[in-house]
Amino acid sequence: SNYIYIYAPNYFSSLSEEQLNGNIYKYLIGIKHLIGNPVYPLKILEREMHLIEKDYRETLLSEMRRNKKIQSIDYSQKAENTNWFIDYSHFTEFAASELASMLAIEILDIKTK
């Protein structure tokens, strides 16, 4: 492979079974600026966003695997929990350090094969 693509974890791929299947329903917050500040804001549950993210990830990685010049690695499940995130997509310093260590080992392993 000439390239390595890493699909990083995000808040939605890191939701626990309890968060996905429990009786607490949390709506996305703080995304109006991403969708043009609509008059009637979207109401999307975190568990619904999990399904959208999962479908996007699986489709993207499936398509990328068709290109033999790209090795894709799915890290979407590597975060221990949603506390690894400052918001929906940005890691805490701890999480960034943990993921960087995992990734360094994996890339060295790939390059020495």
NUTORNU-70579 format. One record per atom (N, C-alpha, C): atom name; x, y, z; chain. Coordinates in steps of 0.001 Angstrom, whole numbers, m for minus. Atoms other than C-alpha are relative to their C-alpha. Example, Ala and Ser with C-alpha at 12.3 -4.5 7.8 and 13.67 -1.06 7.14 Angstrom:
BEGIN
+------+---------+---------+---------+------+
! loro !      xx !      yy !      zz ! segu !
+------+---------+---------+---------+------+
!    N !     890 !   m1190 !       0 !    A !
!   CA !   12300 !   m4500 !    7800 !    A !
!    C !     900 !    1200 !       0 !    A !
!    N !    m820 !   m1190 !     m60 !    A !
!   CA !   13670 !   m1060 !    7140 !    A !
!    C !    m770 !    1090 !     730 !    A !
+------+---------+---------+---------+------+
//
This chain:
BEGIN
+------+---------+---------+---------+------+
! loro !      xx !      yy !      zz ! segu !
+------+---------+---------+---------+------+
!    N !     830 !   m1196 !       0 !    A !
!   CA !       0 !       0 !       0 !    A !
!    C !     870 !    1253 !       0 !    A !
!    N !    m708 !   m1271 !      23 !    A !
!   CA !    1150 !    3508 !    m770 !    A !
!    C !    m483 !     933 !    1101 !    A !
!    N !     617 !    m895 !    m971 !    A !
!   CA !   m1190 !    5131 !    1741 !    A !
!    C !    m689 !    m796 !    1106 !    A !
!    N !     754 !     570 !   m1114 !    A !
!   CA !   m2718 !    4388 !    5109 !    A !
!    C !   m1053 !    1019 !     405 !    A !
!    N !    1103 !    m867 !    m426 !    A !
!   CA !   m6123 !    5841 !    5972 !    A !
!    C !    m508 !    m524 !    1340 !    A !
!    N !     487 !     373 !   m1321 !    A !
!   CA !   m7188 !    5823 !    9614 !    A !
!    C !   m1347 !     669 !     226 !    A !
!    N !    1298 !    m560 !    m390 !    A !
!   CA !  m10853 !    6246 !   10507 !    A !
!    C !      35 !     132 !    1521 !    A !
!    N !    m136 !    m267 !   m1431 !    A !
!   CA !  m10635 !    7876 !   13925 !    A !
!    C !   m1333 !    m171 !     722 !    A !
!    N !    1241 !      69 !    m770 !    A !
!   CA !  m13146 !    7337 !   16694 !    A !
!    C !    m612 !    1381 !     153 !    A !
!    N !     683 !   m1249 !    m309 !    A !
!   CA !  m15716 !   10009 !   17391 !    A !
!    C !   m1021 !    m283 !    1101 !    A !
!    N !     952 !     123 !   m1099 !    A !
!   CA !  m18292 !   10625 !   20069 !    A !
!    C !   m1085 !   m1040 !    m306 !    A !
!    N !    1128 !     866 !     355 !    A !
!   CA !  m21029 !    8753 !   18183 !    A !
!    C !     404 !   m1457 !    m154 !    A !
!    N !    m458 !    1385 !     124 !    A !
!   CA !  m18953 !    5662 !   17411 !    A !
!    C !     399 !    m570 !    1355 !    A !
!    N !    m454 !     410 !   m1330 !    A !
!   CA !  m18019 !    5538 !   21100 !    A !
!    C !   m1119 !     m79 !    1036 !    A !
!    N !    1125 !     109 !    m940 !    A !
!   CA !  m21502 !    5504 !   22641 !    A !
!    C !     m87 !   m1416 !     554 !    A !
!    N !     102 !    1309 !    m641 !    A !
!   CA !  m21963 !    2669 !   25121 !    A !
!    C !   m1349 !    m645 !    m323 !    A !
!    N !    1272 !     708 !     197 !    A !
!   CA !  m24696 !      30 !   24873 !    A !
!    C !   m1104 !     660 !     820 !    A !
!    N !     987 !    m671 !    m854 !    A !
!   CA !  m26445 !    1795 !   27751 !    A !
!    C !    m466 !    1311 !    m629 !    A !
!    N !     364 !   m1257 !     653 !    A !
!   CA !  m26342 !    5123 !   25917 !    A !
!    C !    m849 !    m240 !   m1244 !    A !
!    N !     734 !     307 !    1226 !    A !
!   CA !  m27663 !    3484 !   22754 !    A !
!    C !   m1370 !    m610 !     268 !    A !
!    N !    1228 !     766 !    m230 !    A !
!   CA !  m30363 !    1312 !   24309 !    A !
!    C !    m748 !     354 !    1277 !    A !
!    N !     621 !    m361 !   m1274 !    A !
!   CA !  m31193 !    2950 !   27640 !    A !
!    C !   m1235 !     869 !    m169 !    A !
!    N !    1217 !    m816 !      m7 !    A !
!   CA !  m34188 !    5059 !   28588 !    A !
!    C !     262 !    1496 !       0 !    A !
!    N !    m338 !   m1420 !      47 !    A !
!   CA !  m32321 !    8368 !   28472 !    A !
!    C !     215 !     388 !   m1460 !    A !
!    N !     m62 !    m444 !    1385 !    A !
!   CA !  m32799 !   10202 !   25178 !    A !
!    C !     658 !    1373 !     m54 !    A !
!    N !    m737 !   m1261 !      89 !    A !
!   CA !  m30192 !   12885 !   24491 !    A !
!    C !       9 !     493 !   m1436 !    A !
!    N !     m44 !    m630 !    1314 !    A !
!   CA !  m30526 !   15281 !   21577 !    A !
!    C !    1367 !     626 !    m234 !    A !
!    N !   m1225 !    m721 !     342 !    A !
!   CA !  m27544 !   16727 !   19728 !    A !
!    C !    m170 !    1456 !     398 !    A !
!    N !      37 !   m1411 !    m369 !    A !
!   CA !  m26663 !   20187 !   20954 !    A !
!    C !    1164 !     721 !    m662 !    A !
!    N !   m1102 !    m832 !     468 !    A !
!   CA !  m24558 !   23036 !   19630 !    A !
!    C !     408 !    m214 !   m1434 !    A !
!    N !    m381 !     230 !    1400 !    A !
!   CA !  m24704 !   22189 !   15919 !    A !
!    C !    m676 !     964 !    m975 !    A !
!    N !     719 !    m922 !     885 !    A !
!   CA !  m26862 !   25040 !   14567 !    A !
!    C !     929 !     673 !   m1009 !    A !
!    N !    m940 !    m682 !     885 !    A !
!   CA !  m23803 !   26800 !   13125 !    A !
!    C !     462 !    m891 !   m1150 !    A !
!    N !    m414 !     928 !    1049 !    A !
!   CA !  m23024 !   23662 !   11112 !    A !
!    C !   m1065 !    m182 !   m1072 !    A !
!    N !    1106 !     236 !     938 !    A !
!   CA !  m26424 !   23575 !    9436 !    A !
!    C !    m733 !    1291 !    m343 !    A !
!    N !     538 !   m1277 !     459 !    A !
!   CA !  m27025 !   27282 !    8792 !    A !
!    C !    m992 !     678 !     923 !    A !
!    N !     882 !    m641 !    m979 !    A !
!   CA !  m28835 !   28366 !   11977 !    A !
!    C !   m1473 !     m13 !    m425 !    A !
!    N !    1395 !      68 !     462 !    A !
!   CA !  m32295 !   27115 !   10918 !    A !
!    C !    m970 !     589 !    1014 !    A !
!    N !    1043 !    m541 !    m868 !    A !
!   CA !  m35428 !   28760 !   12297 !    A !
!    C !    m571 !   m1116 !     865 !    A !
!    N !     490 !    1175 !    m718 !    A !
!   CA !  m36704 !   25321 !   13268 !    A !
!    C !    1138 !   m1001 !      98 !    A !
!    N !   m1198 !     836 !    m126 !    A !
!   CA !  m33689 !   23456 !   14616 !    A !
!    C !    m312 !   m1492 !    m131 !    A !
!    N !      83 !    1447 !      98 !    A !
!   CA !  m33103 !   19822 !   13827 !    A !
!    C !     m51 !    m608 !    1392 !    A !
!    N !      m9 !     758 !   m1247 !    A !
!   CA !  m33915 !   17412 !   16607 !    A !
!    C !     438 !   m1411 !    m345 !    A !
!    N !    m575 !    1310 !     282 !    A !
!   CA !  m31626 !   14431 !   16226 !    A !
!    C !     521 !    m573 !    1307 !    A !
!    N !    m496 !     675 !   m1190 !    A !
!   CA !  m30990 !   11968 !   19013 !    A !
!    C !    1424 !    m490 !    m231 !    A !
!    N !   m1355 !     523 !     104 !    A !
!   CA !  m27425 !   10890 !   19744 !    A !
!    C !     m12 !   m1411 !    m567 !    A !
!    N !      55 !    1384 !     498 !    A !
!   CA !  m28448 !    7282 !   19095 !    A !
!    C !    m350 !     m48 !   m1479 !    A !
!    N !     269 !     m72 !    1442 !    A !
!   CA !  m29811 !    8300 !   15681 !    A !
!    C !    1277 !     396 !    m751 !    A !
!    N !   m1255 !    m417 !     620 !    A !
!   CA !  m26532 !   10030 !   14888 !    A !
!    C !     994 !   m1156 !     m18 !    A !
!    N !    m843 !    1204 !     m30 !    A !
!   CA !  m24739 !    6830 !   15896 !    A !
!    C !    m267 !    m859 !   m1235 !    A !
!    N !     362 !     806 !    1176 !    A !
!   CA !  m26632 !    4977 !   13143 !    A !
!    C !     468 !     660 !   m1300 !    A !
!    N !    m449 !    m732 !    1187 !    A !
!   CA !  m25859 !    7691 !   10565 !    A !
!    C !    1519 !    m123 !    m136 !    A !
!    N !   m1465 !      94 !       8 !    A !
!   CA !  m22162 !    7677 !   11527 !    A !
!    C !     438 !   m1408 !    m379 !    A !
!    N !    m359 !    1398 !     267 !    A !
!   CA !  m22004 !    3863 !   11439 !    A !
!    C !    m196 !    m329 !   m1476 !    A !
!    N !     267 !     248 !    1419 !    A !
!   CA !  m23570 !    3699 !    7973 !    A !
!    C !    1036 !     719 !    m869 !    A !
!    N !   m1013 !    m769 !     738 !    A !
!   CA !  m21231 !    6437 !    6689 !    A !
!    C !    1356 !    m710 !      75 !    A !
!    N !   m1300 !     652 !    m204 !    A !
!   CA !  m18164 !    4695 !    8180 !    A !
!    C !     102 !   m1298 !    m780 !    A !
!    N !     m49 !    1294 !     685 !    A !
!   CA !  m19024 !    1263 !    6832 !    A !
!    C !      43 !     161 !   m1517 !    A !
!    N !      m2 !    m251 !    1441 !    A !
!   CA !  m19731 !    2627 !    3346 !    A !
!    C !    1347 !     558 !    m448 !    A !
!    N !   m1292 !    m604 !     338 !    A !
!   CA !  m16574 !    4770 !    3289 !    A !
!    C !    1104 !   m1046 !       1 !    A !
!    N !   m1075 !     985 !    m102 !    A !
!   CA !  m14296 !    1956 !    4457 !    A !
!    C !    m145 !   m1098 !   m1051 !    A !
!    N !     243 !     998 !    1041 !    A !
!   CA !  m15899 !    m521 !    2069 !    A !
!    C !     494 !     504 !   m1354 !    A !
!    N !    m452 !    m587 !    1269 !    A !
!   CA !  m15269 !    1811 !    m864 !    A !
!    C !    1516 !     162 !     m26 !    A !
!    N !   m1452 !    m203 !     m44 !    A !
!   CA !  m11715 !    2569 !     262 !    A !
!    C !     747 !   m1316 !    m162 !    A !
!    N !    m667 !    1310 !     109 !    A !
!   CA !  m10862 !   m1135 !     499 !    A !
!    C !      81 !    m478 !   m1452 !    A !
!    N !     m51 !     351 !    1421 !    A !
!   CA !  m11506 !   m1381 !   m3226 !    A !
!    C !    1263 !     533 !    m671 !    A !
!    N !   m1226 !    m584 !     532 !    A !
!   CA !   m8434 !     784 !   m3849 !    A !
!    C !    1191 !    m695 !     668 !    A !
!    N !   m1097 !     803 !    m553 !    A !
!   CA !   m5426 !   m1512 !   m3385 !    A !
!    C !    1216 !     835 !     417 !    A !
!    N !   m1107 !    m876 !    m394 !    A !
!   CA !   m3082 !    1474 !   m2951 !    A !
!    C !    m215 !     609 !    1382 !    A !
!    N !     334 !    m573 !   m1305 !    A !
!   CA !   m4816 !    2451 !     290 !    A !
!    C !    m297 !   m1122 !     993 !    A !
!    N !     326 !     917 !   m1092 !    A !
!   CA !   m4724 !     425 !    3469 !    A !
!    C !    m831 !     790 !    1002 !    A !
!    N !     860 !    m718 !    m946 !    A !
!   CA !   m7618 !    1491 !    5669 !    A !
!    C !     m65 !    m753 !    1314 !    A !
!    N !      52 !     552 !   m1350 !    A !
!   CA !   m7722 !     956 !    9411 !    A !
!    C !   m1138 !     682 !     743 !    A !
!    N !    1167 !    m520 !    m709 !    A !
!   CA !  m10871 !    1358 !   11464 !    A !
!    C !     302 !     102 !    1496 !    A !
!    N !    m225 !    m255 !   m1426 !    A !
!   CA !  m10168 !    2943 !   14853 !    A !
!    C !   m1279 !     490 !     693 !    A !
!    N !    1244 !    m575 !    m524 !    A !
!   CA !  m13820 !    3883 !   15412 !    A !
!    C !    m392 !    m525 !    1376 !    A !
!    N !     363 !     584 !   m1287 !    A !
!   CA !  m14129 !    1569 !   18413 !    A !
!    C !    1124 !      88 !    1040 !    A !
!    N !   m1176 !     m55 !    m882 !    A !
!   CA !  m10793 !    2449 !   20046 !    A !
!    C !    m170 !     889 !    1223 !    A !
!    N !     207 !    m859 !   m1176 !    A !
!   CA !  m12069 !    5155 !   22409 !    A !
!    C !    m680 !    m815 !    1093 !    A !
!    N !     572 !     768 !   m1113 !    A !
!   CA !  m12864 !    3715 !   25831 !    A !
!    C !   m1425 !     418 !     319 !    A !
!    N !    1357 !    m507 !    m240 !    A !
!   CA !  m15937 !    5924 !   26197 !    A !
!    C !     m93 !    1426 !    m534 !    A !
!    N !     212 !   m1352 !     543 !    A !
!   CA !  m17398 !    9304 !   25288 !    A !
!    C !     765 !    1073 !     779 !    A !
!    N !    m814 !    m963 !    m749 !    A !
!   CA !  m15255 !   10996 !   27968 !    A !
!    C !    1321 !     301 !    m696 !    A !
!    N !   m1214 !    m241 !     775 !    A !
!   CA !  m12413 !   10831 !   25447 !    A !
!    C !    m151 !    1219 !    m904 !    A !
!    N !     274 !   m1075 !     948 !    A !
!   CA !  m14023 !   13752 !   23582 !    A !
!    C !    m366 !    1301 !     699 !    A !
!    N !     353 !   m1337 !    m476 !    A !
!   CA !  m14222 !   17485 !   24215 !    A !
!    C !   m1393 !     349 !    m499 !    A !
!    N !    1301 !    m206 !     630 !    A !
!   CA !  m17182 !   17656 !   21848 !    A !
!    C !    m283 !   m1245 !    m834 !    A !
!    N !     359 !    1181 !     774 !    A !
!   CA !  m18553 !   15341 !   19147 !    A !
!    C !    1150 !    m593 !    m818 !    A !
!    N !   m1070 !     531 !     844 !    A !
!   CA !  m15274 !   14984 !   17239 !    A !
!    C !    1422 !     280 !     471 !    A !
!    N !   m1353 !    m360 !    m432 !    A !
!   CA !  m12306 !   16473 !   19137 !    A !
!    C !     396 !    m748 !    1265 !    A !
!    N !    m505 !     803 !   m1117 !    A !
!   CA !  m10193 !   14349 !   21473 !    A !
!    C !     491 !     865 !    1152 !    A !
!    N !    m704 !    m588 !   m1136 !    A !
!   CA !   m9040 !   15227 !   24958 !    A !
!    C !    1489 !    m271 !    m213 !    A !
!    N !   m1440 !     254 !     108 !    A !
!   CA !   m5260 !   15361 !   25401 !    A !
!    C !     322 !   m1449 !     332 !    A !
!    N !    m209 !    1399 !    m381 !    A !
!   CA !   m5390 !   11973 !   27131 !    A !
!    C !    m323 !    m916 !   m1171 !    A !
!    N !     429 !     852 !    1108 !    A !
!   CA !   m7307 !   10402 !   24236 !    A !
!    C !     957 !     118 !   m1187 !    A !
!    N !    m926 !    m200 !    1111 !    A !
!   CA !   m5004 !   11924 !   21619 !    A !
!    C !    1302 !    m752 !     243 !    A !
!    N !   m1227 !     701 !    m352 !    A !
!   CA !   m1985 !   10524 !   23440 !    A !
!    C !    m178 !   m1518 !    m115 !    A !
!    N !     279 !    1445 !      64 !    A !
!   CA !   m3541 !    7055 !   23767 !    A !
!    C !     m98 !    m476 !   m1449 !    A !
!    N !     182 !     383 !    1399 !    A !
!   CA !   m4571 !    6930 !   20115 !    A !
!    C !    1304 !     108 !    m777 !    A !
!    N !   m1283 !    m163 !     678 !    A !
!   CA !   m1197 !    8233 !   18922 !    A !
!    C !     928 !   m1170 !     314 !    A !
!    N !    m839 !    1147 !    m383 !    A !
!   CA !     571 !    5466 !   20862 !    A !
!    C !    m449 !   m1264 !    m725 !    A !
!    N !     528 !    1173 !     701 !    A !
!   CA !   m1711 !    2777 !   19406 !    A !
!    C !     360 !      56 !   m1481 !    A !
!    N !    m212 !    m176 !    1428 !    A !
!   CA !   m1342 !    4170 !   15921 !    A !
!    C !    1477 !    m150 !    m366 !    A !
!    N !   m1437 !     107 !     273 !    A !
!   CA !    2456 !    4462 !   16094 !    A !
!    C !     426 !   m1466 !     m52 !    A !
!    N !    m334 !    1428 !     m30 !    A !
!   CA !    2751 !     781 !   17010 !    A !
!    C !    m534 !    m703 !   m1245 !    A !
!    N !     617 !     657 !    1157 !    A !
!   CA !     369 !    m279 !   14247 !    A !
!    C !     692 !     387 !   m1308 !    A !
!    N !    m666 !    m433 !    1232 !    A !
!   CA !    2052 !    1806 !   11546 !    A !
!    C !    1402 !    m585 !     m99 !    A !
!    N !   m1327 !     637 !      31 !    A !
!   CA !    5511 !     544 !   12525 !    A !
!    C !    m107 !   m1468 !    m381 !    A !
!    N !     214 !    1405 !     325 !    A !
!   CA !    4177 !   m2992 !   12332 !    A !
!    C !    m286 !    m174 !   m1499 !    A !
!    N !     342 !      64 !    1433 !    A !
!   CA !    2729 !   m2362 !    8852 !    A !
!    C !    1244 !     254 !    m844 !    A !
!    N !   m1173 !    m381 !     807 !    A !
!   CA !    5917 !    m744 !    7572 !    A !
!    C !    1155 !   m1001 !      94 !    A !
!    N !   m1088 !     984 !    m129 !    A !
!   CA !    8189 !   m3536 !    8839 !    A !
!    C !    m366 !   m1350 !    m607 !    A !
!    N !     405 !    1259 !     644 !    A !
!   CA !    6208 !   m6272 !    7072 !    A !
!    C !     554 !     m94 !   m1397 !    A !
+------+---------+---------+---------+------+
//
